[in-house]
């Protein structure tokens, strides 16, 4: 079995790679910087690639396929954060956000689909965000990208189910990763510790979800309210979300990982 994982250098991506390696998957790991993950008993190929350059992604899939065979599981995990007053965001930062967080996963899904449909098997895992249900202030472009990815993922599942291809949409809440540290650095109120998820737990849920062909995962479970009661969660977010503290513009992270 062959899994291709983006944003695999740290955080959620690294945890997913480790969990899939424990299940015996050969790994194609894609990140802007070389993934430090070291595993044994499976084959690992690391691709240093900035997902902002979406035109090269179909060729990357072809290279990974020649190396380890057809992609059985694609994990669209890579993502950037961008926290700022919307009118202060630079156009180039907004464009980079949309390319990495939305256009890159759509391009990769399109690249693996023909072979998955021809074989009648395969899984695409899209790491969206609870922001797709309850968008937060100061994340205008991040919210748009994650909501777009979630909508595309949910619609694709219905489209390709009869072809034997499984699509699972994952909605993480706050997870203890470097991306969360960057995203929350400017808020005047820290994220409460009880609401933080762990990458390794989410990774195990994803591996189980692949095996069970689950439609979606929301983690930590306390954030399930954002899915089932979006109006209430949006009202609470609007009322209680902390303001930004003074500071420099939070441009998209140079690391394409969560």
KEKE-3310 file (N, C-alpha, C; in steps of 0.2 Angstrom, whole numbers, plus 5000, padded with zeros to 4 digits):
npx = (5004:5002:5005:5002:5007:5005:5013:5021:5031:5030:5019:5002:5003:5016:5012:5002:5009:5018:5008:5002:5013:5015:5005:5010:5011:5019:5028:5026:5032:5028:5034:5038:5050:5062:5055:5058:5055:5058:5057:5055:5055:5046:5045:5051:5050:5055:5049:5054:5045:5037:5020:5014:5017:5007:5007:5017:5012:5005:5015:5023:5015:5015:5029:5030:5021:5028:5039:5034:5022:5004:4995:4987:4982:4979:4983:4978:4985:4994:4995:4993:4993:4985:4983:4976:4970:4958:4958:4972:4979:4991:4991:4998:5001:4988:4985:4995:4990:4978:4982:4990:4982:4970:4969:4980:4977:4965:4971:4979:4970:4963:4973:4976:4964:4960:4967:4964:4950:4950:4955:4946:4947:4954:4958:4955:4960:4955:4961:4952:4945:4938:4934:4928:4915:4912:4918:4931:4935:4947:4953:4950:4954:4960:4948:4940:4947:4948:4934:4931:4938:4932:4919:4922:4927:4917:4907:4914:4915:4902:4901:4911:4909:4902:4912:4921:4930:4935:4931:4936:4933:4941:4939:4948:4949:4957:4973:4988:5000:5014:5008:4997:5002:5008:4996:4988:4996:4995:4983:4974:4969:4974:4972:4962:4968:4961:4954:4962:4968:4978:4991:4994:4983:4973:4979:4978:4964:4961:4968:4960:4948:4950:4951:4938:4930:4925:4915:4917:4927:4927:4938:4945:4932:4924:4921:4912:4900:4901:4898:4885:4877:4878:4874:4873:4886:4893:4887:4892:4905:4906:4903:4912:4925:4942:4950:4963:4980:4992:5004:5015:5011:5004:5011:5008:5014:5031:5032:5024:5014:5004)
npy = (4994:5011:5028:5045:5060:5076:5091:5085:5087:5090:5091:5088:5081:5074:5065:5058:5051:5043:5035:5029:5022:5013:5004:4998:5005:5011:5026:5042:5057:5074:5090:5107:5108:5096:5081:5076:5064:5047:5031:5013:4997:5000:5008:5024:5039:5056:5071:5087:5100:5115:5118:5129:5130:5124:5119:5109:5098:5087:5080:5077:5067:5058:5054:5049:5038:5030:5027:5019:5013:5014:5027:5023:5030:5046:5060:5075:5087:5098:5115:5133:5146:5162:5176:5191:5208:5209:5219:5223:5213:5207:5206:5196:5187:5183:5176:5166:5159:5154:5146:5136:5130:5127:5126:5118:5105:5102:5100:5089:5079:5078:5073:5060:5054:5048:5035:5029:5027:5019:5007:5005:5007:5016:5030:5046:5059:5073:5087:5098:5110:5115:5128:5128:5126:5135:5150:5160:5176:5188:5179:5178:5174:5161:5155:5155:5146:5134:5131:5130:5119:5109:5109:5105:5092:5085:5085:5078:5065:5060:5059:5050:5038:5027:5023:5016:5023:5031:5046:5055:5068:5079:5087:5097:5104:5116:5110:5104:5110:5117:5126:5130:5138:5148:5154:5158:5167:5181:5184:5191:5183:5167:5151:5140:5126:5114:5112:5108:5097:5082:5078:5065:5057:5062:5057:5043:5042:5045:5035:5024:5029:5028:5014:5011:5017:5030:5045:5057:5066:5074:5083:5090:5081:5090:5100:5096:5102:5113:5107:5102:5112:5125:5138:5142:5140:5149:5161:5161:5162:5175:5183:5180:5179:5183:5200:5205:5207:5221:5221:5214:5210:5194:5185:5171:5156:5149:5136:5122:5115:5107)
npz = (5000:4997:5002:5000:5007:5011:5018:5027:5036:5049:5064:5062:5049:5050:5061:5055:5045:5052:5059:5048:5043:5053:5050:5039:5027:5012:5010:5003:5005:5006:5007:5011:5017:5020:5026:5043:5048:5053:5049:5050:5041:5031:5015:5011:5003:5001:4996:4992:4991:4987:4989:4983:4970:4960:4947:4945:4952:4947:4940:4951:4957:4947:4948:4961:4959:4950:4958:4970:4965:4962:4970:4984:4995:4997:5006:5009:5018:5020:5025:5027:5038:5041:5049:5052:5051:5038:5028:5029:5024:5012:4995:4988:4999:5002:4990:4990:5001:4996:4986:4991:5002:4996:4981:4978:4985:4978:4965:4967:4971:4959:4951:4956:4954:4942:4941:4952:4950:4939:4945:4954:4968:4982:4992:4997:5008:5015:5024:5032:5041:5057:5055:5044:5047:5057:5055:5060:5066:5058:5050:5036:5023:5026:5031:5020:5011:5018:5020:5006:5003:5011:5006:4993:4995:5002:4992:4982:4988:4986:4973:4968:4975:4969:4961:4968:4975:4990:5000:5013:5024:5035:5050:5059:5075:5086:5087:5095:5088:5078:5069:5076:5086:5079:5073:5084:5090:5091:5097:5111:5121:5127:5120:5128:5137:5138:5127:5117:5104:5101:5089:5087:5092:5083:5071:5073:5073:5060:5052:5057:5052:5038:5036:5040:5031:5034:5033:5038:5050:5066:5077:5091:5100:5106:5098:5089:5090:5081:5069:5070:5076:5069:5069:5082:5087:5079:5083:5096:5094:5087:5098:5108:5103:5105:5103:5091:5096:5097:5084:5071:5054:5051:5040:5028:5034:5031:5030:5024:5032:5044)
capx = (5000:5006:5001:5006:5005:5007:5014:5023:5037:5029:5013:4997:5006:5021:5009:4998:5014:5020:5003:5002:5019:5014:5001:5014:5011:5025:5026:5028:5031:5029:5034:5042:5057:5063:5052:5063:5052:5062:5053:5058:5051:5043:5049:5050:5053:5054:5049:5054:5041:5032:5014:5011:5018:5003:5008:5021:5010:5003:5021:5025:5011:5018:5035:5029:5018:5034:5043:5030:5016:4998:4993:4981:4979:4981:4982:4979:4986:4997:4991:4996:4989:4986:4979:4977:4964:4957:4960:4979:4983:4994:4988:5003:5000:4982:4986:4998:4986:4973:4985:4992:4976:4964:4970:4985:4973:4961:4975:4982:4965:4962:4979:4976:4957:4959:4970:4959:4943:4951:4957:4940:4949:4958:4956:4957:4958:4956:4961:4949:4945:4931:4933:4923:4908:4912:4923:4934:4937:4954:4956:4946:4957:4960:4941:4938:4951:4946:4927:4931:4941:4927:4914:4924:4928:4910:4904:4918:4913:4896:4902:4915:4907:4900:4918:4925:4934:4932:4934:4935:4934:4943:4938:4952:4949:4964:4978:4994:5005:5017:5004:4992:5006:5008:4989:4986:5001:4993:4977:4975:4967:4976:4968:4961:4971:4956:4951:4968:4969:4984:4991:4995:4977:4970:4982:4975:4957:4961:4969:4954:4943:4952:4949:4931:4927:4921:4913:4920:4930:4928:4942:4943:4925:4920:4920:4906:4894:4901:4895:4878:4874:4883:4872:4875:4893:4895:4885:4896:4912:4906:4902:4918:4932:4947:4953:4970:4984:4996:5010:5016:5007:5006:5011:5008:5020:5035:5031:5017:5012:4999)
capy = (5000:5017:5034:5051:5064:5083:5094:5079:5088:5091:5092:5083:5077:5069:5060:5053:5047:5038:5030:5024:5018:5007:5000:4995:5009:5014:5033:5048:5063:5080:5096:5113:5106:5089:5079:5073:5057:5041:5025:5007:4992:5003:5012:5031:5044:5062:5076:5094:5104:5120:5117:5135:5129:5119:5116:5104:5093:5081:5077:5074:5061:5053:5052:5045:5032:5026:5024:5015:5011:5018:5030:5020:5035:5053:5064:5083:5089:5104:5121:5139:5151:5169:5180:5198:5212:5208:5225:5224:5207:5208:5202:5190:5183:5180:5172:5160:5155:5150:5141:5130:5128:5125:5124:5112:5099:5100:5098:5083:5075:5077:5069:5053:5051:5043:5028:5026:5025:5013:5001:5003:5008:5022:5034:5053:5062:5080:5090:5104:5114:5117:5135:5128:5126:5141:5154:5164:5183:5189:5173:5179:5169:5154:5152:5154:5141:5128:5130:5128:5112:5105:5108:5100:5085:5082:5084:5072:5059:5057:5058:5044:5032:5021:5020:5012:5028:5034:5052:5057:5075:5079:5094:5098:5110:5117:5105:5106:5110:5124:5130:5133:5143:5154:5156:5161:5171:5188:5185:5194:5178:5161:5145:5135:5120:5108:5112:5107:5090:5080:5076:5058:5055:5063:5053:5036:5042:5045:5028:5020:5031:5025:5007:5010:5021:5035:5050:5063:5066:5081:5082:5086:5080:5095:5104:5093:5107:5117:5104:5100:5118:5130:5145:5143:5141:5156:5167:5161:5165:5182:5186:5179:5179:5189:5204:5205:5212:5225:5217:5214:5206:5187:5182:5164:5152:5147:5129:5120:5109:5109)
capz = (5000:4995:5004:4998:5012:5010:5024:5031:5040:5056:5066:5060:5044:5053:5065:5050:5042:5057:5060:5042:5043:5057:5046:5033:5021:5009:5011:4999:5010:5002:5011:5008:5019:5020:5032:5047:5050:5052:5051:5048:5039:5025:5010:5012:4998:5003:4990:4994:4986:4989:4985:4980:4963:4958:4940:4945:4956:4943:4938:4957:4958:4942:4950:4966:4957:4947:4963:4974:4963:4962:4976:4988:5000:4997:5012:5008:5024:5020:5025:5030:5042:5040:5054:5051:5049:5031:5024:5029:5021:5006:4989:4987:5004:5001:4984:4992:5005:4993:4982:4996:5006:4992:4974:4978:4987:4973:4960:4969:4970:4952:4948:4958:4953:4936:4942:4958:4947:4935:4949:4958:4975:4984:4997:4998:5015:5015:5031:5032:5048:5060:5053:5038:5050:5061:5053:5065:5064:5056:5046:5030:5017:5028:5032:5013:5008:5021:5018:5000:5003:5014:5001:4987:4998:5003:4985:4978:4990:4983:4966:4966:4979:4965:4957:4973:4979:4996:5001:5020:5026:5042:5053:5066:5079:5088:5088:5098:5083:5077:5066:5080:5090:5075:5072:5090:5094:5092:5101:5118:5125:5125:5119:5134:5136:5138:5120:5112:5102:5100:5083:5087:5092:5077:5066:5074:5071:5053:5050:5058:5047:5031:5036:5041:5026:5037:5029:5041:5057:5069:5082:5097:5099:5109:5092:5085:5090:5076:5064:5071:5078:5067:5070:5089:5087:5075:5088:5102:5091:5086:5105:5113:5101:5107:5098:5090:5100:5092:5081:5064:5050:5051:5034:5028:5036:5025:5031:5021:5036:5050)
cpx = (5004:5002:5006:5003:5008:5008:5016:5029:5036:5021:5008:5000:5011:5017:5005:5003:5016:5014:5002:5008:5018:5009:5004:5013:5018:5023:5030:5027:5033:5029:5039:5050:5057:5060:5057:5061:5057:5058:5057:5053:5046:5047:5047:5053:5050:5054:5049:5051:5036:5025:5011:5012:5014:5004:5012:5018:5008:5009:5024:5021:5014:5024:5034:5026:5024:5038:5040:5024:5010:4997:4987:4978:4982:4979:4983:4979:4989:4993:4995:4991:4990:4981:4981:4970:4964:4960:4968:4983:4985:4992:4992:5002:4993:4982:4989:4994:4981:4976:4987:4986:4971:4966:4975:4981:4969:4965:4977:4976:4963:4967:4978:4969:4957:4961:4966:4953:4944:4952:4951:4942:4953:4954:4959:4955:4960:4956:4959:4950:4938:4929:4928:4916:4907:4918:4925:4936:4945:4957:4952:4948:4957:4953:4939:4941:4948:4938:4927:4933:4936:4922:4916:4925:4922:4907:4907:4916:4907:4897:4906:4914:4906:4906:4923:4930:4931:4935:4932:4937:4935:4943:4942:4950:4956:4968:4985:5000:5009:5013:4999:4996:5006:5001:4987:4990:4999:4986:4978:4973:4970:4971:4967:4964:4967:4954:4956:4968:4976:4985:4991:4988:4973:4972:4979:4968:4957:4963:4963:4948:4944:4949:4941:4927:4922:4920:4917:4922:4930:4932:4945:4935:4921:4918:4914:4900:4895:4898:4887:4874:4878:4880:4873:4882:4896:4893:4890:4903:4912:4906:4909:4925:4936:4949:4961:4974:4989:5002:5010:5012:5009:5005:5011:5015:5024:5034:5024:5015:5008:5002)
cpy = (5006:5023:5040:5056:5071:5086:5089:5080:5089:5091:5086:5078:5072:5064:5055:5049:5042:5033:5026:5020:5012:5002:4997:4999:5011:5022:5038:5054:5069:5086:5101:5111:5099:5086:5075:5066:5051:5035:5019:5002:4994:5007:5019:5035:5051:5067:5083:5098:5109:5120:5123:5134:5123:5116:5110:5097:5087:5077:5074:5068:5056:5050:5047:5038:5027:5023:5019:5012:5016:5021:5027:5025:5041:5057:5071:5086:5096:5110:5127:5142:5158:5173:5187:5202:5211:5213:5226:5218:5209:5204:5196:5185:5179:5175:5165:5156:5151:5145:5135:5127:5125:5122:5118:5105:5097:5097:5091:5077:5073:5073:5062:5050:5046:5036:5025:5023:5019:5007:5000:5004:5014:5026:5041:5056:5069:5083:5097:5108:5115:5124:5134:5128:5133:5145:5159:5171:5183:5183:5173:5174:5162:5151:5150:5147:5134:5126:5127:5121:5107:5104:5104:5093:5082:5080:5078:5066:5056:5056:5052:5038:5026:5019:5017:5017:5031:5041:5054:5064:5076:5086:5095:5104:5112:5111:5107:5105:5117:5129:5134:5139:5149:5158:5160:5166:5179:5190:5187:5188:5171:5156:5141:5128:5114:5107:5109:5099:5089:5077:5068:5054:5056:5058:5046:5036:5042:5039:5024:5022:5029:5018:5006:5014:5027:5041:5057:5062:5073:5079:5088:5086:5085:5100:5101:5098:5111:5114:5103:5107:5124:5137:5147:5144:5147:5162:5167:5164:5172:5186:5186:5179:5185:5193:5203:5210:5216:5220:5217:5209:5199:5184:5175:5161:5149:5139:5127:5114:5112:5107)
cpz = (5000:4997:5002:5003:5011:5017:5029:5036:5047:5058:5064:5054:5046:5057:5060:5047:5046:5058:5054:5041:5047:5055:5040:5027:5019:5009:5006:5003:5006:5007:5008:5011:5020:5027:5037:5049:5048:5054:5048:5045:5033:5021:5011:5006:5000:4997:4993:4989:4989:4985:4982:4972:4961:4952:4940:4949:4953:4942:4945:4958:4953:4945:4956:4964:4954:4952:4967:4972:4964:4969:4979:4992:4999:5003:5011:5015:5024:5021:5028:5034:5041:5044:5054:5050:5041:5027:5024:5026:5014:5001:4988:4993:5004:4995:4986:4996:5001:4988:4986:4999:5002:4985:4974:4980:4981:4967:4961:4968:4963:4949:4950:4956:4947:4937:4947:4955:4943:4939:4953:4966:4976:4989:4997:5004:5014:5022:5030:5038:5050:5058:5047:5041:5054:5060:5059:5062:5062:5052:5039:5025:5020:5029:5025:5010:5011:5020:5011:4999:5005:5009:4995:4989:4999:4997:4981:4981:4987:4976:4964:4970:4975:4961:4962:4976:4985:4998:5009:5021:5033:5044:5059:5069:5081:5090:5090:5092:5082:5073:5070:5084:5085:5074:5078:5093:5095:5095:5108:5123:5123:5124:5125:5132:5135:5131:5115:5111:5102:5093:5082:5087:5086:5071:5067:5072:5063:5050:5051:5053:5040:5031:5036:5036:5029:5033:5031:5048:5060:5076:5084:5096:5102:5103:5087:5085:5084:5069:5064:5073:5076:5069:5078:5090:5084:5080:5093:5100:5090:5093:5109:5110:5103:5101:5096:5094:5095:5090:5074:5060:5050:5044:5034:5030:5030:5025:5029:5025:5041:5056)
residu = (UNK:UNK:UNK:UNK:UNK:UNK:UNK:UNK:UNK:UNK:UNK:UNK:UNK:UNK:UNK:UNK:UNK:UNK:UNK:UNK:UNK:UNK:UNK:UNK:UNK:UNK:UNK:UNK:UNK:UNK:UNK:UNK:UNK:UNK:UNK:UNK:UNK:UNK:UNK:UNK:UNK:UNK:UNK:UNK:UNK:UNK:UNK:UNK:UNK:UNK:UNK:UNK:UNK:UNK:UNK:UNK:UNK:UNK:UNK:UNK:UNK:UNK:UNK:UNK:UNK:UNK:UNK:UNK:UNK:UNK:UNK:UNK:UNK:UNK:UNK:UNK:UNK:UNK:UNK:UNK:UNK:UNK:UNK:UNK:UNK:UNK:UNK:UNK:UNK:UNK:UNK:UNK:UNK:UNK:UNK:UNK:UNK:UNK:UNK:UNK:UNK:UNK:UNK:UNK:UNK:UNK:UNK:UNK:UNK:UNK:UNK:UNK:UNK:UNK:UNK:UNK:UNK:UNK:UNK:UNK:UNK:UNK:UNK:UNK:UNK:UNK:UNK:UNK:UNK:UNK:UNK:UNK:UNK:UNK:UNK:UNK:UNK:UNK:UNK:UNK:UNK:UNK:UNK:UNK:UNK:UNK:UNK:UNK:UNK:UNK:UNK:UNK:UNK:UNK:UNK:UNK:UNK:UNK:UNK:UNK:UNK:UNK:UNK:UNK:UNK:UNK:UNK:UNK:UNK:UNK:UNK:UNK:UNK:UNK:UNK:UNK:UNK:UNK:UNK:UNK:UNK:UNK:UNK:UNK:UNK:UNK:UNK:UNK:UNK:UNK:UNK:UNK:UNK:UNK:UNK:UNK:UNK:UNK:UNK:UNK:UNK:UNK:UNK:UNK:UNK:UNK:UNK:UNK:UNK:UNK:UNK:UNK:UNK:UNK:UNK:UNK:UNK:UNK:UNK:UNK:UNK:UNK:UNK:UNK:UNK:UNK:UNK:UNK:UNK:UNK:UNK:UNK:UNK:UNK:UNK:UNK:UNK:UNK:UNK:UNK:UNK:UNK:UNK:UNK:UNK:UNK:UNK:UNK:UNK:UNK:UNK:UNK:UNK:UNK:UNK:UNK:UNK:UNK)
# end
